[in-house]
Amino acid sequence: MSPVSIRPAPLPPLYAIVDADLLVHHGWKVPKFAEALMRGGARLVQLRAKSATSGDAIVWADAIVSLGTRYGATIIVNDRADLAQLSGAGGLHLGQDDLPVDAARRIMGSDALIGLSIHTQRQLEVALSEPISYVAVGPVFETHSKMAPDAVVGLELIAQAAARAEGLPVIGIGGITVERARDVIDAGATSVAVISDLLTGGNPERRVAEFLAVLSR
């Protein structure tokens, strides 16, 4: 276990993800989409740019961090600690095959949010010994946001994670829609991470507001 002591911070109920690869197919510019989410009330926003060049990704990260400052939103960068550091983002999200958490924590410092995705109970147990700020559990439902998604874990792993987390925020991710969001929270999640469903209806600002209305019940 890392010697770094991390105190879990409360997170908003909606974790909005700006997926640059997905937006290409919907005609949205990355910063414009991010701003629409923040106008709708999103206050935890992740930039996910798996296929982007480093040049494009840093331009987007800089722009979204600046928007985050304006709207009071915390910005997380997926995978890339260098981009998170250069842009001044508030945190970093890691997958199972990304930079080790200890190394990421040394780069980002003790104040940054660092999240880790898990897909099995074994990965959950390992994650809970790491200096992370939250654990993302999924895919909760079937998802098409990844080329090769992991097996669906259902609400059961959310409940197990919540029972074991001891105050660490648990984020549900994968196939979450407005209609399913409340079920994920009721299973024990602190927040829901949403990608594709933010585009439903073609108005992400309104869609965020719809999520927040459901999640505040």
SVG drawing of the C-alpha trace seen along z (x, -y; Angstrom):
<svg xmlns="http://www.w3.org/2000/svg" viewBox="-37 -32 43 44">
<polyline fill="none" stroke="black" stroke-width="0.4" points="0.0,0.0 1.2,-3.5 2.2,-5.7 0.2,-8.6 -3.0,-9.2 -6.0,-10.1 -9.2,-11.4 -12.2,-10.6 -14.0,-13.7 -17.7,-13.9 -18.5,-13.8 -21.5,-15.1 -24.1,-12.5 -23.4,-12.9 -20.0,-12.2 -20.2,-13.4 -17.8,-12.0 -16.7,-13.8 -15.8,-11.0 -13.9,-12.7 -14.2,-9.6 -17.9,-9.4 -18.5,-13.1 -16.8,-12.8 -19.8,-10.8 -22.4,-13.3 -20.9,-16.5 -19.9,-18.0 -16.7,-19.9 -15.2,-18.6 -15.0,-22.0 -18.5,-23.0 -20.0,-19.7 -18.1,-20.0 -19.5,-23.5 -23.0,-22.3 -22.7,-19.7 -21.5,-22.3 -24.3,-24.7 -26.7,-21.9 -25.2,-21.6 -22.4,-18.9 -19.7,-19.6 -17.6,-16.5 -16.4,-16.1 -14.0,-13.7 -12.1,-14.2 -11.7,-10.8 -9.7,-11.0 -8.5,-7.5 -7.7,-8.0 -6.7,-11.7 -3.2,-13.0 -1.4,-14.5 -1.6,-17.9 -5.4,-17.7 -5.8,-16.3 -3.8,-19.0 -5.8,-21.8 -9.0,-20.1 -7.8,-19.6 -6.7,-23.2 -10.0,-24.5 -12.1,-22.2 -10.1,-23.0 -10.6,-26.7 -14.4,-26.1 -14.3,-24.1 -12.9,-27.2 -15.7,-29.3 -18.5,-26.9 -17.0,-25.6 -16.5,-22.1 -13.7,-19.6 -12.1,-18.2 -10.7,-14.7 -8.4,-13.5 -8.7,-9.8 -5.4,-7.8 -2.9,-10.6 -1.2,-11.9 1.0,-14.2 -2.1,-15.9 -3.7,-16.2 -0.6,-17.9 0.0,-20.2 -3.6,-21.4 -4.0,-21.8 -6.9,-19.3 -8.3,-18.3 -7.6,-14.6 -6.9,-11.5 -8.9,-8.4 -7.1,-5.1 -8.0,-1.7 -6.6,1.6 -3.9,1.5 -2.9,-2.2 -0.2,-3.8 0.0,-2.2 -1.9,-4.1 1.1,-4.7 3.0,-6.3 0.0,-8.4 -0.3,-9.6 3.3,-10.6 2.8,-12.6 -0.5,-14.2 0.0,-14.8 -2.2,-14.1 -4.9,-16.7 -5.8,-15.4 -8.7,-13.1 -7.5,-9.7 -10.1,-7.1 -9.6,-3.5 -11.9,-1.3 -12.6,2.2 -14.6,5.1 -14.3,7.9 -14.4,8.5 -10.7,9.3 -9.9,6.0 -12.1,4.3 -10.1,5.7 -6.8,4.6 -8.2,1.1 -9.3,0.6 -5.6,0.9 -4.5,-1.8 -4.3,-5.6 -7.4,-6.3 -10.1,-8.9 -12.9,-6.8 -13.5,-3.4 -15.5,-3.1 -17.4,0.1 -18.7,1.5 -20.0,2.0 -23.1,2.1 -25.2,2.6 -24.4,3.4 -22.4,0.6 -21.2,-0.3 -18.8,-3.1 -15.8,-0.7 -14.6,1.4 -14.1,4.4 -16.2,3.9 -15.7,6.0 -18.4,8.4 -21.4,6.8 -21.2,6.8 -24.8,5.7 -25.9,4.0 -24.5,6.8 -20.9,5.6 -22.0,2.0 -23.6,3.2 -20.5,5.2 -18.2,2.3 -20.4,0.0 -20.4,2.4 -16.6,2.7 -15.6,-0.9 -15.8,-2.4 -16.6,-5.9 -14.7,-5.8 -17.0,-7.0 -18.3,-4.3 -19.1,-5.3 -21.3,-3.2 -20.4,-3.2 -21.5,-1.5 -24.9,-1.7 -26.4,-4.1 -29.4,-6.0 -31.7,-8.5 -34.2,-5.6 -31.6,-3.4 -29.6,-6.0 -31.7,-5.9 -31.3,-2.1 -27.6,-2.4 -27.7,-4.9 -30.2,-2.8 -27.8,0.2 -25.1,-1.8 -23.3,-4.0 -22.3,-7.5 -22.5,-8.8 -23.2,-7.6 -20.8,-8.1 -22.5,-8.7 -21.2,-8.8 -23.6,-7.9 -26.8,-8.9 -25.7,-12.5 -26.3,-12.7 -29.8,-11.4 -32.2,-14.0 -29.4,-16.1 -29.4,-18.6 -26.7,-17.6 -27.5,-20.7 -31.1,-19.5 -30.0,-15.9 -27.7,-16.7 -30.6,-18.6 -32.8,-15.5 -30.1,-13.3 -29.7,-15.7 -33.5,-15.8 -33.6,-12.0 -30.5,-11.7 -31.7,-14.4 -34.9,-12.4"/>
</svg>
